[in-house]
Amino acid sequence: MLAKSGVGAHLFDPDDLRFLSAAALQELAASTHILSTIAPNADFDQDPVLLGHAGDLAGLVAAGSVRWAGYVSSTGVYGDWGGAWVDERSELRAAAGKGAARRRAEAAWLALHAEHDLPLHIFRLGGIYGPGRSALNAAAAQLGSERASQQRRARQRYTARCHVADVCAALAASMAAPCPGSIYNVADDDPASRAEHRTRARGALEEKRVSNTKLKRELGVRLIFPTYREGLAAIAAGDLAPFA
């Protein structure tokens, strides 16, 4: 599928210490925009891309080929704020688990920015939903039981989320107006509860409400789906954005 779309695919498997091949690095060297969406690897306790290719990225910066770099993180780095609003200046309170791993990964990418002038932008995403991945799919599956983590999330008041089409729009807006060193929350306008979200589909993660003010003010992003209500309605109507 990627090949048919004109996208070159290369194997990257840090679990087996199989990093990018020489051919892949050659293509990377010809790239002007680089985006990493790979999650931290608990086995290495560090970002797998930087584990294998921090030196390569620094070399690309020195060669002057990279105009924009992005790292996709998570709003999980904020940890528990008791339901209060958080923005990009808020303290990162995640002390364990995936949130803490994301904190360390962000710090490593920011160090590469500080030491080698990598034109880095960090995007802290809420829970991504879209065609084929939404509360509509969960409702249609009519699952008889939920995992403990799902039950815990359902009890919480707020959870950040964003439609995948708006995630793509945010990334494109940043590429069009680079501001290296910037961090953006990518979340919709309504941090509603997971229970409310799923109830709507039929008919919060750690407690915080994530502000997207900087994303809209600085990059001029106008959300296609400002709340889950518009997003779910579009999915139910068969809207495949951004995949079609």
Secondary structure by P-SEA (a helix, b strand, c coil): ccccccbbbbbbbccccccccaaaaaaaaaccbbbbcccccccccccccccccaaaaaaaaaaccccbbbbbbccccccccccccccccccccccccaaaaaaaaaaaaaaaaaacccbbbbbbccccccccccaaaaaaaccccccaaaaaaaaccbbbbbcaaaaaaaaaaaaacccccbbbbbcccccccaaaaaaaaaccccbbbbbaaaaaaacccccccccaaaaaaaaaaccccccc
